[in-house]
Amino acid sequence: MIRFIMTIESHPRLSGWSAQIKRWPVIGLLWQKFLENPKELERFLKFALVGAIGAVVDFAVLNVMKWTFEQIGLGEGWRVSLRPHQIQLIAANVLSFSAAVLSNFTWNRLWTFPESRQRPLGSQLAQFAVVNVLGLGINTLLLVTMDQYVFQHFVSPRLSYNLAKAFAIGVVLFWNFGVNRVWTYRGIK
């Protein structure tokens, strides 16, 4: 990993690319932290891999639950401002996101941040849950918004909400890593 970072900083094209990233808000700060501490880049890559496993769980549960809610007619006939599709999508998203969070917490505690196992499980899980409840809010807002206002205009409904979900997962990855790193897993070298 250290060799990779040194290659970036010493390579003429890659160092220019790196300098550009450093100027970006938030991502630039994270990138600078990776360059200063290659262990953080390794942790981020592990966190992203764990997140990819969580994304598989998330997509699988989302699609199974959305289909199930369509079959039982969840939200049909309800006197609310949301359409049944949106109600089903939000309900399925809460379940799928929750399943992914449990998977992610387990793998992050065991593999990404193994030093964290010295801390009490309950308080660490509570911190992780708080971060992820906020992440769920961001995820759901992006999912419903991108589904309704962007992707539904170009693709089928099922592909639309899956593309919206992929977008939401990508955004929330950075939120979750950043906040969990400075709060839930703070002080871990």
TORKOL-4160 file (C-alpha; in steps of 0.2 Angstrom, whole numbers, padded with zeros to 4 digits, m for minus):
189
<pt num="1" X="0000" Y="0000" Z="0000"/>
<pt num="2" X="0014" Y="0012" Z="0004"/>
<pt num="3" X="0022" Y="0008" Z="m0012"/>
<pt num="4" X="0006" Y="0013" Z="m0021"/>
<pt num="5" X="0005" Y="0029" Z="m0012"/>
<pt num="6" X="0023" Y="0033" Z="m0016"/>
<pt num="7" X="0020" Y="0029" Z="m0034"/>
<pt num="8" X="0005" Y="0041" Z="m0035"/>
<pt num="9" X="0016" Y="0055" Z="m0027"/>
<pt num="10" X="0031" Y="0053" Z="m0038"/>
<pt num="11" X="0023" Y="0049" Z="m0055"/>
<pt num="12" X="0021" Y="0064" Z="m0066"/>
<pt num="13" X="0003" Y="0061" Z="m0072"/>
<pt num="14" X="m0003" Y="0053" Z="m0056"/>
<pt num="15" X="0004" Y="0067" Z="m0045"/>
<pt num="16" X="m0006" Y="0080" Z="m0055"/>
<pt num="17" X="m0021" Y="0070" Z="m0054"/>
<pt num="18" X="m0018" Y="0068" Z="m0035"/>
<pt num="19" X="m0016" Y="0087" Z="m0034"/>
<pt num="20" X="m0033" Y="0090" Z="m0042"/>
<pt num="21" X="m0042" Y="0078" Z="m0030"/>
<pt num="22" X="m0034" Y="0087" Z="m0015"/>
<pt num="23" X="m0044" Y="0103" Z="m0021"/>
<pt num="24" X="m0061" Y="0095" Z="m0020"/>
<pt num="25" X="m0071" Y="0099" Z="m0005"/>
<pt num="26" X="m0072" Y="0084" Z="0008"/>
<pt num="27" X="m0065" Y="0071" Z="m0004"/>
<pt num="28" X="m0049" Y="0081" Z="m0005"/>
<pt num="29" X="m0047" Y="0081" Z="0014"/>
<pt num="30" X="m0050" Y="0062" Z="0014"/>
<pt num="31" X="m0038" Y="0059" Z="0000"/>
<pt num="32" X="m0025" Y="0070" Z="0009"/>
<pt num="33" X="m0027" Y="0059" Z="0024"/>
<pt num="34" X="m0025" Y="0043" Z="0014"/>
<pt num="35" X="m0008" Y="0050" Z="0007"/>
<pt num="36" X="m0002" Y="0055" Z="0024"/>
<pt num="37" X="m0007" Y="0038" Z="0031"/>
<pt num="38" X="m0008" Y="0023" Z="0019"/>
<pt num="39" X="m0016" Y="0013" Z="0033"/>
<pt num="40" X="m0031" Y="0024" Z="0031"/>
<pt num="41" X="m0032" Y="0020" Z="0012"/>
<pt num="42" X="m0031" Y="0001" Z="0016"/>
<pt num="43" X="m0045" Y="0004" Z="0029"/>
<pt num="44" X="m0056" Y="0013" Z="0017"/>
<pt num="45" X="m0053" Y="m0001" Z="0004"/>
<pt num="46" X="m0058" Y="m0014" Z="0016"/>
<pt num="47" X="m0073" Y="m0003" Z="0021"/>
<pt num="48" X="m0078" Y="m0002" Z="0003"/>
<pt num="49" X="m0076" Y="m0021" Z="0001"/>
<pt num="50" X="m0087" Y="m0023" Z="0016"/>
<pt num="51" X="m0099" Y="m0011" Z="0009"/>
<pt num="52" X="m0099" Y="m0020" Z="m0008"/>
<pt num="53" X="m0105" Y="m0036" Z="0002"/>
<pt num="54" X="m0118" Y="m0025" Z="0011"/>
<pt num="55" X="m0123" Y="m0018" Z="m0006"/>
<pt num="56" X="m0127" Y="m0036" Z="m0012"/>
<pt num="57" X="m0137" Y="m0039" Z="0004"/>
<pt num="58" X="m0145" Y="m0022" Z="0001"/>
<pt num="59" X="m0150" Y="m0025" Z="m0017"/>
<pt num="60" X="m0156" Y="m0043" Z="m0014"/>
<pt num="61" X="m0167" Y="m0039" Z="0001"/>
<pt num="62" X="m0173" Y="m0023" Z="m0008"/>
<pt num="63" X="m0179" Y="m0032" Z="m0023"/>
<pt num="64" X="m0187" Y="m0047" Z="m0014"/>
<pt num="65" X="m0196" Y="m0036" Z="m0002"/>
<pt num="66" X="m0202" Y="m0023" Z="m0016"/>
<pt num="67" X="m0208" Y="m0038" Z="m0026"/>
<pt num="68" X="m0217" Y="m0045" Z="m0010"/>
<pt num="69" X="m0225" Y="m0028" Z="m0006"/>
<pt num="70" X="m0231" Y="m0027" Z="m0024"/>
<pt num="71" X="m0239" Y="m0044" Z="m0023"/>
<pt num="72" X="m0248" Y="m0040" Z="m0007"/>
<pt num="73" X="m0253" Y="m0023" Z="m0013"/>
<pt num="74" X="m0244" Y="m0013" Z="0001"/>
<pt num="75" X="m0250" Y="0005" Z="0001"/>
<pt num="76" X="m0264" Y="0003" Z="m0011"/>
<pt num="77" X="m0280" Y="0012" Z="m0006"/>
<pt num="78" X="m0270" Y="0022" Z="0008"/>
<pt num="79" X="m0276" Y="0040" Z="0009"/>
<pt num="80" X="m0258" Y="0047" Z="0008"/>
<pt num="81" X="m0249" Y="0058" Z="m0004"/>
<pt num="82" X="m0237" Y="0044" Z="m0009"/>
<pt num="83" X="m0241" Y="0032" Z="m0022"/>
<pt num="84" X="m0240" Y="0013" Z="m0018"/>
<pt num="85" X="m0224" Y="0011" Z="m0028"/>
<pt num="86" X="m0216" Y="0024" Z="m0017"/>
<pt num="87" X="m0223" Y="0017" Z="m0001"/>
<pt num="88" X="m0217" Y="m0001" Z="m0006"/>
<pt num="89" X="m0200" Y="0006" Z="m0011"/>
<pt num="90" X="m0198" Y="0015" Z="0006"/>
<pt num="91" X="m0203" Y="0000" Z="0016"/>
<pt num="92" X="m0192" Y="m0012" Z="0006"/>
<pt num="93" X="m0177" Y="0001" Z="0008"/>
<pt num="94" X="m0179" Y="0002" Z="0027"/>
<pt num="95" X="m0178" Y="m0017" Z="0028"/>
<pt num="96" X="m0164" Y="m0019" Z="0015"/>
<pt num="97" X="m0154" Y="m0005" Z="0022"/>
<pt num="98" X="m0155" Y="m0012" Z="0040"/>
<pt num="99" X="m0150" Y="m0030" Z="0034"/>
<pt num="100" X="m0135" Y="m0022" Z="0025"/>
<pt num="101" X="m0130" Y="m0012" Z="0041"/>
<pt num="102" X="m0130" Y="m0027" Z="0052"/>
<pt num="103" X="m0119" Y="m0036" Z="0039"/>
<pt num="104" X="m0107" Y="m0021" Z="0038"/>
<pt num="105" X="m0106" Y="m0018" Z="0056"/>
<pt num="106" X="m0101" Y="m0037" Z="0059"/>
<pt num="107" X="m0088" Y="m0037" Z="0045"/>
<pt num="108" X="m0081" Y="m0020" Z="0049"/>
<pt num="109" X="m0079" Y="m0025" Z="0068"/>
<pt num="110" X="m0071" Y="m0041" Z="0063"/>
<pt num="111" X="m0060" Y="m0036" Z="0048"/>
<pt num="112" X="m0059" Y="m0017" Z="0044"/>
<pt num="113" X="m0057" Y="m0011" Z="0062"/>
<pt num="114" X="m0052" Y="m0027" Z="0072"/>
<pt num="115" X="m0044" Y="m0016" Z="0086"/>
<pt num="116" X="m0062" Y="m0010" Z="0089"/>
<pt num="117" X="m0066" Y="m0027" Z="0097"/>
<pt num="118" X="m0058" Y="m0021" Z="0113"/>
<pt num="119" X="m0072" Y="m0009" Z="0115"/>
<pt num="120" X="m0089" Y="m0013" Z="0122"/>
<pt num="121" X="m0100" Y="m0021" Z="0108"/>
<pt num="122" X="m0116" Y="m0012" Z="0114"/>
<pt num="123" X="m0110" Y="0006" Z="0113"/>
<pt num="124" X="m0101" Y="0003" Z="0097"/>
<pt num="125" X="m0116" Y="m0004" Z="0089"/>
<pt num="126" X="m0126" Y="0010" Z="0095"/>
<pt num="127" X="m0114" Y="0023" Z="0088"/>
<pt num="128" X="m0114" Y="0013" Z="0071"/>
<pt num="129" X="m0133" Y="0013" Z="0072"/>
<pt num="130" X="m0135" Y="0032" Z="0074"/>
<pt num="131" X="m0123" Y="0035" Z="0060"/>
<pt num="132" X="m0133" Y="0023" Z="0049"/>
<pt num="133" X="m0150" Y="0029" Z="0054"/>
<pt num="134" X="m0144" Y="0046" Z="0047"/>
<pt num="135" X="m0137" Y="0037" Z="0032"/>
<pt num="136" X="m0154" Y="0028" Z="0030"/>
<pt num="137" X="m0162" Y="0045" Z="0029"/>
<pt num="138" X="m0150" Y="0051" Z="0015"/>
<pt num="139" X="m0151" Y="0034" Z="0006"/>
<pt num="140" X="m0170" Y="0034" Z="0006"/>
<pt num="141" X="m0171" Y="0053" Z="0001"/>
<pt num="142" X="m0159" Y="0050" Z="m0014"/>
<pt num="143" X="m0167" Y="0033" Z="m0018"/>
<pt num="144" X="m0185" Y="0040" Z="m0020"/>
<pt num="145" X="m0179" Y="0057" Z="m0028"/>
<pt num="146" X="m0168" Y="0049" Z="m0041"/>
<pt num="147" X="m0181" Y="0035" Z="m0045"/>
<pt num="148" X="m0195" Y="0047" Z="m0047"/>
<pt num="149" X="m0186" Y="0062" Z="m0055"/>
<pt num="150" X="m0172" Y="0055" Z="m0065"/>
<pt num="151" X="m0171" Y="0036" Z="m0069"/>
<pt num="152" X="m0190" Y="0033" Z="m0072"/>
<pt num="153" X="m0189" Y="0044" Z="m0087"/>
<pt num="154" X="m0177" Y="0033" Z="m0096"/>
<pt num="155" X="m0178" Y="0015" Z="m0090"/>
<pt num="156" X="m0191" Y="0002" Z="m0083"/>
<pt num="157" X="m0197" Y="0005" Z="m0066"/>
<pt num="158" X="m0188" Y="m0010" Z="m0058"/>
<pt num="159" X="m0171" Y="m0004" Z="m0066"/>
<pt num="160" X="m0175" Y="0014" Z="m0061"/>
<pt num="161" X="m0176" Y="0010" Z="m0043"/>
<pt num="162" X="m0161" Y="m0001" Z="m0044"/>
<pt num="163" X="m0150" Y="0013" Z="m0052"/>
<pt num="164" X="m0157" Y="0025" Z="m0039"/>
<pt num="165" X="m0152" Y="0013" Z="m0026"/>
<pt num="166" X="m0134" Y="0011" Z="m0033"/>
<pt num="167" X="m0132" Y="0030" Z="m0033"/>
<pt num="168" X="m0138" Y="0032" Z="m0015"/>
<pt num="169" X="m0126" Y="0018" Z="m0009"/>
<pt num="170" X="m0112" Y="0027" Z="m0018"/>
<pt num="171" X="m0116" Y="0044" Z="m0009"/>
<pt num="172" X="m0119" Y="0036" Z="0008"/>
<pt num="173" X="m0103" Y="0026" Z="0007"/>
<pt num="174" X="m0093" Y="0042" Z="0010"/>
<pt num="175" X="m0104" Y="0048" Z="0023"/>
<pt num="176" X="m0104" Y="0032" Z="0033"/>
<pt num="177" X="m0085" Y="0030" Z="0031"/>
<pt num="178" X="m0081" Y="0048" Z="0036"/>
<pt num="179" X="m0093" Y="0049" Z="0051"/>
<pt num="180" X="m0089" Y="0031" Z="0058"/>
<pt num="181" X="m0071" Y="0034" Z="0056"/>
<pt num="182" X="m0071" Y="0049" Z="0067"/>
<pt num="183" X="m0084" Y="0044" Z="0079"/>
<pt num="184" X="m0087" Y="0025" Z="0080"/>
<pt num="185" X="m0069" Y="0020" Z="0077"/>
<pt num="186" X="m0060" Y="0035" Z="0083"/>
<pt num="187" X="m0043" Y="0033" Z="0091"/>
<pt num="188" X="m0039" Y="0017" Z="0081"/>
<pt num="189" X="m0022" Y="0019" Z="0074"/>
